[in-house]
Amino acid sequence: MLAMRFKQVIVIRTDLKMSKGKIAVQVAHASVSAAEDSRTRFPNWWRNWLLQGQKKVAVKVKSKDDLIRIFNEAKRNDLPASLIADRGLTELKPGTITCVGIGPAPERLIDKITGSMPLL
């Protein structure tokens, strides 16, 4: 039997036309925030993810509505998830929702939600 694999997925909006640097920072916010949610609620998932190399995958959606739908689906499935809203200090208006971090969690659970989404 194969050991359970863990990963984190970051879902990024492409309609905002963020710079590469802005995307990198928003992804970092989502990764840390979702990891903290996992560490608090699912410490075994978080620990195993760390031990397995902290696998992360970045995927994209075309709109805020798509992003909110993915976030809500993750929450309905009781997965650690964090919705990121920008503070508006550089490229975006304050409160602009940019991305969602999901996991770390078992790959099979995250893949039910994001497995068919296109890579960033």
TORMAR-991666 format. One record per residue: x negated, y negated, z negated of N, C-alpha, C in turn. Coordinates in steps of 0.1 Angstrom, whole numbers. Layout:
# residues N
@n_x = X; n_y = Y; n_z = Z; ca_x = X; ca_y = Y; ca_z = Z; c_x = X; c_y = Y; c_z = Z .
...
# end
This chain:
# residues 120
@n_x = -8; n_y = 12; n_z = 0; ca_x = 0; ca_y = 0; ca_z = 0; c_x = -9; c_y = -13; c_z = 0 .
@n_x = -5; n_y = -22; n_z = 8; ca_x = -13; ca_y = -35; ca_z = 9; c_x = -10; c_y = -44; c_z = -3 .
@n_x = -20; n_y = -51; n_z = -7; ca_x = -17; ca_y = -61; ca_z = -18; c_x = -9; c_y = -72; c_z = -13 .
@n_x = -1; n_y = -78; n_z = -22; ca_x = 7; ca_y = -89; ca_z = -18; c_x = -2; c_y = -101; c_z = -14 .
@n_x = 1; n_y = -108; n_z = -3; ca_x = -7; ca_y = -119; ca_z = 1; c_x = 1; c_y = -132; c_z = -2 .
@n_x = -6; n_y = -142; n_z = -5; ca_x = 0; ca_y = -155; ca_z = -9; c_x = -5; c_y = -166; c_z = 0 .
@n_x = 3; n_y = -176; n_z = 2; ca_x = -1; ca_y = -187; ca_z = 10; c_x = 7; c_y = -200; c_z = 7 .
@n_x = 3; n_y = -211; n_z = 12; ca_x = 10; ca_y = -223; ca_z = 11; c_x = 13; c_y = -228; c_z = 25 .
@n_x = 24; n_y = -234; n_z = 28; ca_x = 27; ca_y = -240; ca_z = 41; c_x = 31; c_y = -255; c_z = 38 .
@n_x = 25; n_y = -263; n_z = 47; ca_x = 28; ca_y = -277; ca_z = 47; c_x = 36; c_y = -280; c_z = 60 .
@n_x = 47; n_y = -286; n_z = 59; ca_x = 56; ca_y = -290; ca_z = 70; c_x = 55; c_y = -305; c_z = 72 .
@n_x = 51; n_y = -309; n_z = 84; ca_x = 48; ca_y = -323; ca_z = 87; c_x = 57; c_y = -328; c_z = 98 .
@n_x = 62; n_y = -340; n_z = 96; ca_x = 70; ca_y = -347; ca_z = 106; c_x = 62; c_y = -353; c_z = 117 .
@n_x = 65; n_y = -350; n_z = 129; ca_x = 57; ca_y = -356; ca_z = 140; c_x = 64; c_y = -368; c_z = 146 .
@n_x = 76; n_y = -371; n_z = 143; ca_x = 83; ca_y = -383; ca_z = 148; c_x = 77; c_y = -396; c_z = 143 .
@n_x = 70; n_y = -396; n_z = 132; ca_x = 64; ca_y = -408; ca_z = 126; c_x = 52; c_y = -413; c_z = 132 .
@n_x = 46; n_y = -405; n_z = 141; ca_x = 33; ca_y = -409; ca_z = 148; c_x = 23; c_y = -414; c_z = 138 .
@n_x = 21; n_y = -407; n_z = 127; ca_x = 10; ca_y = -411; ca_z = 118; c_x = -4; c_y = -408; c_z = 124 .
@n_x = -13; n_y = -416; n_z = 119; ca_x = -27; ca_y = -414; ca_z = 123; c_x = -32; c_y = -401; c_z = 117 .
@n_x = -43; n_y = -395; n_z = 122; ca_x = -49; ca_y = -383; ca_z = 117; c_x = -52; c_y = -384; c_z = 102 .
@n_x = -58; n_y = -396; n_z = 99; ca_x = -61; ca_y = -398; ca_z = 85; c_x = -49; c_y = -398; c_z = 76 .
@n_x = -38; n_y = -405; n_z = 80; ca_x = -26; ca_y = -406; ca_z = 72; c_x = -20; c_y = -392; c_z = 71 .
@n_x = -20; n_y = -384; n_z = 81; ca_x = -15; ca_y = -370; ca_z = 81; c_x = -23; c_y = -362; c_z = 70 .
@n_x = -36; n_y = -364; n_z = 71; ca_x = -45; ca_y = -356; ca_z = 61; c_x = -42; c_y = -360; c_z = 47 .
@n_x = -39; n_y = -372; n_z = 44; ca_x = -36; ca_y = -376; ca_z = 30; c_x = -22; c_y = -371; c_z = 26 .
@n_x = -13; n_y = -372; n_z = 35; ca_x = 1; ca_y = -367; ca_z = 32; c_x = 1; c_y = -352; c_z = 29 .
@n_x = -7; n_y = -345; n_z = 38; ca_x = -8; ca_y = -331; ca_z = 36; c_x = -14; c_y = -327; c_z = 22 .
@n_x = -25; n_y = -335; n_z = 19; ca_x = -31; ca_y = -333; ca_z = 6; c_x = -21; c_y = -335; c_z = -6 .
@n_x = -13; n_y = -346; n_z = -5; ca_x = -3; ca_y = -348; ca_z = -15; c_x = 6; c_y = -337; c_z = -16 .
@n_x = 11; n_y = -332; n_z = -5; ca_x = 21; ca_y = -321; ca_z = -5; c_x = 14; c_y = -308; c_z = -10 .
@n_x = 2; n_y = -305; n_z = -7; ca_x = -5; ca_y = -293; ca_z = -12; c_x = -6; c_y = -293; c_z = -27 .
@n_x = -11; n_y = -304; n_z = -32; ca_x = -14; ca_y = -305; ca_z = -47; c_x = 0; c_y = -305; c_z = -54 .
@n_x = 10; n_y = -312; n_z = -49; ca_x = 23; ca_y = -313; ca_z = -56; c_x = 29; c_y = -299; c_z = -57 .
@n_x = 29; n_y = -292; n_z = -45; ca_x = 36; ca_y = -279; ca_z = -45; c_x = 28; c_y = -269; c_z = -53 .
@n_x = 15; n_y = -270; n_z = -53; ca_x = 6; ca_y = -261; ca_z = -61; c_x = 9; c_y = -263; c_z = -76 .
@n_x = 11; n_y = -275; n_z = -80; ca_x = 14; ca_y = -278; ca_z = -94; c_x = 28; c_y = -272; c_z = -98 .
@n_x = 37; n_y = -273; n_z = -89; ca_x = 50; ca_y = -267; ca_z = -91; c_x = 49; c_y = -251; c_z = -92 .
@n_x = 41; n_y = -246; n_z = -84; ca_x = 38; ca_y = -231; ca_z = -84; c_x = 31; c_y = -227; c_z = -97 .
@n_x = 21; n_y = -235; n_z = -101; ca_x = 13; ca_y = -232; ca_z = -113; c_x = 22; c_y = -232; c_z = -125 .
@n_x = 31; n_y = -241; n_z = -126; ca_x = 40; ca_y = -243; ca_z = -137; c_x = 51; c_y = -232; c_z = -138 .
@n_x = 57; n_y = -229; n_z = -126; ca_x = 68; ca_y = -220; ca_z = -126; c_x = 65; c_y = -205; c_z = -123 .
@n_x = 54; n_y = -204; n_z = -115; ca_x = 50; ca_y = -190; ca_z = -111; c_x = 35; c_y = -189; c_z = -112 .
@n_x = 30; n_y = -189; n_z = -124; ca_x = 15; ca_y = -189; ca_z = -126; c_x = 8; c_y = -177; c_z = -120 .
@n_x = 14; n_y = -165; n_z = -119; ca_x = 8; ca_y = -154; ca_z = -112; c_x = 6; c_y = -156; c_z = -98 .
@n_x = 16; n_y = -162; n_z = -91; ca_x = 15; ca_y = -165; ca_z = -77; c_x = 4; c_y = -175; c_z = -75 .
@n_x = 3; n_y = -185; n_z = -83; ca_x = -7; ca_y = -196; ca_z = -81; c_x = -21; c_y = -190; c_z = -83 .
@n_x = -22; n_y = -182; n_z = -94; ca_x = -35; ca_y = -176; ca_z = -97; c_x = -40; c_y = -166; c_z = -85 .
@n_x = -31; n_y = -158; n_z = -80; ca_x = -34; ca_y = -149; ca_z = -69; c_x = -38; c_y = -157; c_z = -57 .
@n_x = -31; n_y = -167; n_z = -54; ca_x = -34; ca_y = -176; ca_z = -43; c_x = -48; c_y = -182; c_z = -44 .
@n_x = -52; n_y = -186; n_z = -56; ca_x = -65; ca_y = -191; ca_z = -58; c_x = -75; c_y = -180; c_z = -55 .
@n_x = -73; n_y = -169; n_z = -60; ca_x = -82; ca_y = -157; ca_z = -59; c_x = -83; c_y = -153; c_z = -44 .
@n_x = -73; n_y = -154; n_z = -37; ca_x = -73; ca_y = -150; ca_z = -23; c_x = -78; c_y = -161; c_z = -13 .
@n_x = -83; n_y = -172; n_z = -18; ca_x = -89; ca_y = -182; ca_z = -9; c_x = -80; c_y = -194; c_z = -6 .
@n_x = -69; n_y = -195; n_z = -12; ca_x = -60; ca_y = -207; ca_z = -11; c_x = -55; c_y = -209; c_z = 4 .
@n_x = -50; n_y = -199; n_z = 10; ca_x = -46; ca_y = -199; ca_z = 24; c_x = -35; c_y = -210; c_z = 25 .
@n_x = -37; n_y = -219; n_z = 36; ca_x = -27; ca_y = -229; ca_z = 39; c_x = -25; c_y = -229; c_z = 54 .
@n_x = -12; n_y = -232; n_z = 57; ca_x = -8; ca_y = -233; ca_z = 71; c_x = -1; c_y = -246; c_z = 73 .
@n_x = -4; n_y = -254; n_z = 84; ca_x = 3; ca_y = -266; ca_z = 87; c_x = 12; c_y = -264; c_z = 99 .
@n_x = 25; n_y = -267; n_z = 97; ca_x = 35; ca_y = -266; ca_z = 108; c_x = 42; c_y = -279; c_z = 110 .
@n_x = 49; n_y = -280; n_z = 121; ca_x = 55; ca_y = -293; ca_z = 124; c_x = 70; c_y = -293; c_z = 126 .
@n_x = 77; n_y = -304; n_z = 123; ca_x = 91; ca_y = -306; ca_z = 127; c_x = 92; c_y = -319; c_z = 133 .
@n_x = 103; n_y = -321; n_z = 140; ca_x = 105; ca_y = -333; ca_z = 148; c_x = 113; c_y = -345; c_z = 142 .
@n_x = 118; n_y = -342; n_z = 130; ca_x = 127; ca_y = -352; ca_z = 123; c_x = 127; c_y = -351; c_z = 108 .
@n_x = 132; n_y = -361; n_z = 102; ca_x = 135; ca_y = -361; ca_z = 88; c_x = 145; c_y = -351; c_z = 84 .
@n_x = 156; n_y = -350; n_z = 92; ca_x = 166; ca_y = -340; ca_z = 90; c_x = 161; c_y = -326; c_z = 90 .
@n_x = 152; n_y = -323; n_z = 99; ca_x = 146; ca_y = -310; ca_z = 100; c_x = 138; c_y = -307; c_z = 87 .
@n_x = 130; n_y = -317; n_z = 83; ca_x = 122; ca_y = -316; ca_z = 71; c_x = 130; c_y = -314; c_z = 58 .
@n_x = 141; n_y = -321; n_z = 57; ca_x = 150; ca_y = -320; ca_z = 45; c_x = 156; c_y = -306; c_z = 45 .
@n_x = 160; n_y = -301; n_z = 57; ca_x = 166; ca_y = -288; ca_z = 58; c_x = 157; c_y = -277; c_z = 53 .
@n_x = 144; n_y = -278; n_z = 57; ca_x = 134; ca_y = -268; ca_z = 53; c_x = 132; c_y = -269; c_z = 38 .
@n_x = 131; n_y = -281; n_z = 33; ca_x = 129; ca_y = -283; ca_z = 18; c_x = 141; c_y = -277; c_z = 10 .
@n_x = 153; n_y = -280; n_z = 15; ca_x = 165; ca_y = -274; ca_z = 8; c_x = 165; c_y = -259; c_z = 9 .
@n_x = 161; n_y = -254; n_z = 20; ca_x = 161; ca_y = -239; ca_z = 21; c_x = 150; c_y = -233; c_z = 12 .
@n_x = 139; n_y = -239; n_z = 10; ca_x = 129; ca_y = -234; ca_z = 1; c_x = 134; c_y = -235; c_z = -13 .
@n_x = 141; n_y = -246; n_z = -17; ca_x = 146; ca_y = -247; ca_z = -30; c_x = 157; c_y = -236; c_z = -33 .
@n_x = 166; n_y = -234; n_z = -23; ca_x = 177; ca_y = -224; ca_z = -24; c_x = 171; c_y = -210; c_z = -26 .
@n_x = 159; n_y = -208; n_z = -21; ca_x = 152; ca_y = -195; ca_z = -22; c_x = 143; c_y = -195; c_z = -34 .
@n_x = 144; n_y = -205; n_z = -43; ca_x = 136; ca_y = -206; ca_z = -55; c_x = 121; c_y = -205; c_z = -53 .
@n_x = 117; n_y = -212; n_z = -42; ca_x = 102; ca_y = -213; ca_z = -40; c_x = 97; c_y = -226; c_z = -45 .
@n_x = 85; n_y = -227; n_z = -49; ca_x = 79; ca_y = -240; ca_z = -53; c_x = 78; c_y = -248; c_z = -40 .
@n_x = 83; n_y = -261; n_z = -41; ca_x = 84; ca_y = -269; ca_z = -30; c_x = 84; c_y = -284; c_z = -35 .
@n_x = 76; n_y = -292; n_z = -27; ca_x = 76; ca_y = -306; ca_z = -30; c_x = 78; c_y = -315; c_z = -18 .
@n_x = 87; n_y = -324; n_z = -19; ca_x = 90; ca_y = -334; ca_z = -8; c_x = 82; c_y = -346; c_z = -11 .
@n_x = 74; n_y = -351; n_z = -1; ca_x = 65; ca_y = -362; ca_z = -2; c_x = 71; c_y = -374; c_z = 4 .
@n_x = 72; n_y = -385; n_z = -3; ca_x = 76; ca_y = -398; ca_z = 2; c_x = 64; c_y = -408; c_z = 0 .
@n_x = 61; n_y = -415; n_z = 11; ca_x = 50; ca_y = -424; ca_z = 11; c_x = 52; c_y = -437; c_z = 3 .
@n_x = 42; n_y = -442; n_z = -3; ca_x = 43; ca_y = -454; ca_z = -11; c_x = 44; c_y = -467; c_z = -3 .
@n_x = 40; n_y = -466; n_z = 10; ca_x = 42; ca_y = -477; ca_z = 19; c_x = 30; c_y = -487; c_z = 18 .
@n_x = 18; n_y = -483; n_z = 14; ca_x = 7; ca_y = -492; ca_z = 13; c_x = -1; c_y = -494; c_z = 26 .
@n_x = 1; n_y = -485; n_z = 36; ca_x = -7; ca_y = -486; ca_z = 48; c_x = 2; c_y = -486; c_z = 60 .
@n_x = 5; n_y = -474; n_z = 66; ca_x = 12; ca_y = -473; ca_z = 79; c_x = 27; c_y = -472; c_z = 79 .
@n_x = 32; n_y = -468; n_z = 68; ca_x = 47; ca_y = -465; ca_z = 67; c_x = 54; c_y = -474; c_z = 57 .
@n_x = 67; n_y = -475; n_z = 59; ca_x = 75; ca_y = -482; ca_z = 50; c_x = 76; c_y = -474; c_z = 37 .
@n_x = 77; n_y = -481; n_z = 25; ca_x = 79; ca_y = -474; ca_z = 12; c_x = 91; c_y = -464; c_z = 13 .
@n_x = 88; n_y = -452; n_z = 7; ca_x = 99; ca_y = -442; ca_z = 6; c_x = 100; c_y = -433; c_z = 19 .
@n_x = 92; n_y = -436; n_z = 29; ca_x = 93; ca_y = -427; ca_z = 41; c_x = 89; c_y = -413; c_z = 37 .
@n_x = 98; n_y = -404; n_z = 40; ca_x = 95; ca_y = -390; ca_z = 37; c_x = 87; c_y = -384; c_z = 49 .
@n_x = 75; n_y = -379; n_z = 45; ca_x = 65; ca_y = -375; ca_z = 55; c_x = 63; c_y = -360; c_z = 57 .
@n_x = 64; n_y = -352; n_z = 46; ca_x = 61; ca_y = -338; ca_z = 47; c_x = 66; c_y = -331; c_z = 34 .
@n_x = 66; n_y = -318; n_z = 35; ca_x = 70; ca_y = -309; ca_z = 24; c_x = 59; c_y = -298; c_z = 22 .
@n_x = 55; n_y = -296; n_z = 10; ca_x = 47; ca_y = -285; ca_z = 6; c_x = 55; c_y = -273; c_z = 1 .
@n_x = 53; n_y = -261; n_z = 6; ca_x = 60; ca_y = -249; ca_z = 0; c_x = 49; c_y = -239; c_z = -4 .
@n_x = 51; n_y = -235; n_z = -16; ca_x = 41; ca_y = -225; ca_z = -22; c_x = 30; c_y = -232; c_z = -29 .
@n_x = 21; n_y = -224; n_z = -34; ca_x = 18; ca_y = -210; ca_z = -31; c_x = 29; c_y = -200; c_z = -36 .
@n_x = 31; n_y = -191; n_z = -27; ca_x = 41; ca_y = -180; ca_z = -29; c_x = 38; c_y = -168; c_z = -20 .
@n_x = 45; n_y = -157; n_z = -23; ca_x = 42; ca_y = -146; ca_z = -14; c_x = 45; c_y = -150; c_z = 1 .
@n_x = 36; n_y = -145; n_z = 10; ca_x = 38; ca_y = -149; ca_z = 24; c_x = 51; c_y = -144; c_z = 29 .
@n_x = 56; n_y = -133; n_z = 26; ca_x = 68; ca_y = -127; ca_z = 31; c_x = 80; c_y = -136; c_z = 28 .
@n_x = 80; n_y = -143; n_z = 16; ca_x = 91; ca_y = -152; ca_z = 12; c_x = 90; c_y = -165; c_z = 20 .
@n_x = 78; n_y = -171; n_z = 21; ca_x = 77; ca_y = -183; ca_z = 29; c_x = 79; c_y = -181; c_z = 44 .
@n_x = 75; n_y = -170; n_z = 49; ca_x = 77; ca_y = -167; ca_z = 63; c_x = 91; c_y = -166; c_z = 67 .
@n_x = 100; n_y = -163; n_z = 58; ca_x = 114; ca_y = -162; ca_z = 61; c_x = 120; c_y = -176; c_z = 65 .
@n_x = 113; n_y = -187; n_z = 60; ca_x = 117; ca_y = -200; ca_z = 62; c_x = 109; c_y = -207; c_z = 73 .
@n_x = 96; n_y = -205; n_z = 73; ca_x = 87; ca_y = -212; ca_z = 82; c_x = 80; c_y = -204; c_z = 92 .
@n_x = 82; n_y = -191; n_z = 92; ca_x = 74; ca_y = -182; ca_z = 100; c_x = 75; c_y = -184; c_z = 115 .
@n_x = 86; n_y = -190; n_z = 120; ca_x = 88; ca_y = -192; ca_z = 135; c_x = 85; c_y = -206; c_z = 139 .
@n_x = 80; n_y = -214; n_z = 129; ca_x = 78; ca_y = -229; ca_z = 132; c_x = 65; c_y = -230; c_z = 140 .
@n_x = 64; n_y = -240; n_z = 149; ca_x = 51; ca_y = -243; ca_z = 156; c_x = 41; c_y = -249; c_z = 147 .
@n_x = 28; n_y = -245; n_z = 149; ca_x = 17; ca_y = -250; ca_z = 142; c_x = 15; c_y = -265; c_z = 145 .
@n_x = 10; n_y = -272; n_z = 136; ca_x = 7; ca_y = -287; ca_z = 138; c_x = -4; c_y = -288; c_z = 149 .
# end
